[in-house]
Amino acid sequence: MTGNPLLDLLVLAIPAALAALWWTGSRAHELAIGHARQACQQRQLQFLDQSVALSRMRPGRTRRGSGCFKREYRFEFTSAGEFRDEASVTMLGHTLLNVWFPYTRDSEGNRIYVH
């Protein structure tokens, strides 16, 4: 290749690392869509656009101490079809950490906002 072993290693390692990042990110994205859809169904909400968008990604650690990425995805939902509200799904690697909705409903159907 270039004759410099360190440069040859970088030429091979950087594309491999980017491919691995894309591969694990696409799986986490698919899982986040499934978790968002399921959370909306459980709360009798409509999951809009059938998609989530990555809003934040940072390094994290699993319970075993191995490194992974903590990803936060945003998605939109509606309860009555009038308003588009936003919620989030947080994934640690391929494991669900939480699904957060900005409000819950009381027994009369009124919104109770969570802060």
VOMAR-552617 format. One record per residue (C-alpha): residue number from 1; x, z, y; residue in one letter. Coordinates in nm, 3 decimals, m for minus. Example, Ala and Ser with C-alpha at 12.3 -4.5 7.8 and 13.67 -1.06 7.14 Angstrom:
2
n;x;z;y;res
1;1.230;0.780;m0.450;A
2;1.367;0.714;m0.106;S
end
This chain:
115
n;x;z;y;res
1;0.000;0.000;0.000;M
2;0.184;0.118;0.314;T
3;0.487;0.277;0.149;G
4;0.413;0.615;0.307;N
5;0.258;0.843;0.040;P
6;0.076;1.062;0.294;L
7;m0.077;0.764;0.470;L
8;m0.175;0.610;0.136;D
9;m0.349;0.935;0.042;L
10;m0.539;0.942;0.373;L
11;m0.642;0.578;0.333;V
12;m0.803;0.669;0.000;L
13;m0.929;1.021;0.079;A
14;m1.114;0.955;0.404;I
15;m1.353;0.687;0.266;P
16;m1.407;0.899;m0.047;A
17;m1.495;1.204;0.164;A
18;m1.736;1.000;0.379;L
19;m1.904;0.858;0.068;A
20;m1.942;1.210;m0.077;A
21;m2.087;1.338;0.249;L
22;m2.340;1.054;0.257;W
23;m2.428;1.105;m0.112;W
24;m2.493;1.479;m0.082;T
25;m2.670;1.434;0.252;G
26;m2.913;1.178;0.113;S
27;m3.006;1.409;m0.177;R
28;m3.056;1.705;0.059;A
29;m3.275;1.481;0.279;H
30;m3.494;1.383;m0.018;E
31;m3.532;1.748;m0.120;L
32;m3.618;1.849;0.237;A
33;m3.898;1.590;0.246;I
34;m4.040;1.733;m0.076;G
35;m4.022;2.092;0.052;H
36;m4.187;1.997;0.384;A
37;m4.464;1.809;0.203;R
38;m4.526;2.100;m0.033;Q
39;m4.527;2.358;0.248;A
40;m4.783;2.152;0.441;C
41;m5.006;2.119;0.134;Q
42;m4.992;2.495;0.074;Q
43;m5.101;2.561;0.434;R
44;m5.362;2.283;0.429;Q
45;m5.179;2.086;0.699;L
46;m5.114;1.716;0.727;Q
47;m4.747;1.619;0.690;F
48;m4.700;1.345;0.951;L
49;m4.480;1.036;0.913;D
50;m4.378;1.148;0.560;Q
51;m4.026;1.207;0.691;S
52;m3.780;1.468;0.818;V
53;m3.498;1.426;1.069;A
54;m3.162;1.599;1.057;L
55;m3.134;1.817;1.366;S
56;m2.833;2.035;1.284;R
57;m2.553;2.045;1.029;M
58;m2.277;2.302;1.000;R
59;m2.046;2.438;0.729;P
60;m2.186;2.710;0.507;G
61;m2.118;2.901;0.185;R
62;m2.328;2.947;m0.125;T
63;m2.375;3.289;m0.289;R
64;m2.084;3.207;m0.517;R
65;m1.862;3.140;m0.218;G
66;m1.824;2.765;m0.258;S
67;m1.836;2.552;0.054;G
68;m2.130;2.331;0.140;C
69;m2.327;2.221;0.442;F
70;m2.620;2.403;0.597;K
71;m2.862;2.139;0.723;R
72;m3.169;2.187;0.939;E
73;m3.436;1.918;0.933;Y
74;m3.731;1.885;1.170;R
75;m4.068;1.740;1.077;F
76;m4.408;1.704;1.237;E
77;m4.745;1.820;1.112;F
78;m5.099;1.857;1.238;T
79;m5.379;2.094;1.148;S
80;m5.678;1.920;1.301;A
81;m5.540;1.577;1.383;G
82;m5.534;1.645;1.757;E
83;m5.181;1.772;1.815;F
84;m4.841;1.695;1.666;R
85;m4.656;2.019;1.603;D
86;m4.297;2.055;1.486;E
87;m4.160;2.270;1.205;A
88;m3.827;2.289;1.026;S
89;m3.672;2.300;0.680;V
90;m3.331;2.461;0.631;T
91;m3.122;2.363;0.329;M
92;m2.796;2.517;0.209;L
93;m2.643;2.241;0.004;G
94;m2.933;2.137;m0.218;H
95;m3.101;2.479;m0.208;T
96;m3.399;2.557;0.013;L
97;m3.334;2.846;0.251;L
98;m3.663;2.840;0.441;N
99;m3.947;2.638;0.588;V
100;m4.041;2.756;0.935;W
101;m4.373;2.683;1.108;F
102;m4.425;2.782;1.474;P
103;m4.759;2.946;1.404;Y
104;m4.996;3.072;1.139;T
105;m5.375;3.091;1.148;R
106;m5.600;3.393;1.150;D
107;m5.922;3.428;0.950;S
108;m6.116;3.240;1.221;E
109;m5.874;2.948;1.228;G
110;m5.708;3.036;1.560;N
111;m5.336;2.977;1.604;R
112;m5.111;3.282;1.604;I
113;m4.766;3.185;1.729;Y
114;m4.458;3.328;1.561;V
115;m4.162;3.403;1.788;H
end
